């Protein structure tokens, strides 16, 4: 009887402890928020452990994890290895997504028009202002391009999508790199700004001759006209899950300290040129080893069981070898005693 | 009669008032009211001070250039806010221009002309309109109003404009239903119910005998409104207008959706622009250190503009009370 009583107390203490430790909190990027929410919901049903994610934006995620107000931060814009080391952070990718140029061209179906990176940069710089521009036409023989002015649409709010897009333009055109540059928000030379992906999508739909850029899920769900893009292998590719996965698979993750990799213009034959992963940030040294362990347990669970949920929401899961690399990197996250929290 | 009562009667006889039963709570009541009022003042001061401290790095770096330059470049960390400041002033002024005649019409109708059976429903509808969240106006503006505005106003106006005329300069921009004019119209719809309700209250406060005397002298409804009741509430009406303007200056979400969000000075009525509030809403989440500071400094500028408007309104309302 006494033993039973002790066991009950022990169990109560133990479960109580777990329940306290399991209320995990994270904050940051809005782009992966739907999939994190979906994962958290399924994780709670399966394990009983709750995770609360606040989509406050990538910049906010970095600020919050540095202030230690959350157990993990999330950012679409990876931090460089130097910054990670200086702030005592570890970083790893979770899912991959793509940015897609979309347009409103009467008479042109999705995938009928072809665009290269340098042309995209020229359009966003205001250098090419007509759809029937000879250089655009030279890549689109047989397509009847309208004699219409190009209206440029960009994001008005700072976002990881803009960061990826402008980084790609900087990569493709020296005049963009030395001009507006690459950031969450830049000094746009031309065009109008829509708030969020839906704002950009709405402006593009309402403006004949408009071009914009949105996350893949928006382009797909709104059946928008997208362009085929030329990738590094000089092949024309359509934006779809396979093309994003090809970009993620072809990338040299093992050679990227802190997984700092933008997946732009990757070498794979089928790789979509404007692809990017979204990242999780954690402190290398966890004050509470149990919390650190629980966060990693969640992402381990998501790597194992989360692919269908991610795919249903039009995200691309990481290739398995990359997941193994990430798990190996978790050894660097240690508790107060210096021992890895994940084993 | 018990002895204590006799004692109290004697005191009254000596011209001493009895202590009221609730007197024990009086100091407490005063303290609560006083601290509520001072806490509000302290909060206001706190906001002003923290905006000034937060914005100081940007203000000290760019000086006067912060409000005169139009370059807003987060990559180079150069911030000049002339575009958003001008955008704020233009959209608010235009919104006022559009909303004021309609608000006045609504108020006159409700007070002077409306059949009693319609007065309550229309009055309630106006108040309900004031309660619609601004993001709803924004979504409506972007998805419903903008396509209609583009098709029936912007495109005809642009194609009708003679080449090289002032008219053409005024209507340049992208005819997709967004821009300065579209944002001003949405703002007008938003401040209209607020101003209409305040004007109605003011007109109803006009003493009945003033209005009745005018009617008695044979004045028409139009003459009563123009020559009697409107002059009677003139200063108060200006105050109501200023309050509407104050709201238009600070409106954020609806404007962000529809204004087109381009930094720099708008070239025409259909061109994209930005306001102080929309710029802050767009960029605060992902702002770097100096950019955050520039946004806080923008907040300070808006605070000063709004404060000036409200102080003017207060001044005019005080004069009204003296009448």
Interface residues (C-beta under 8 A of the other chain):
Chain A: X56 X57 X58 X59 X60 X151 X156 X157 X158 X159 X180 X181 X182 X183 X184 X185 X186 X187 X188 X191 X192 X193 X194 X195 X199 X202 X203 X206 X207 X210
Chain B: X71 X72 X73 X74 X75 X76 X142 X143 X146 X147 X150 X174 X175 X176 X177 X178 X179 X256 X257 X260 X261 X262 X263 X272 X274 X278 X281 X282 X283 X285 X286 X287 X288
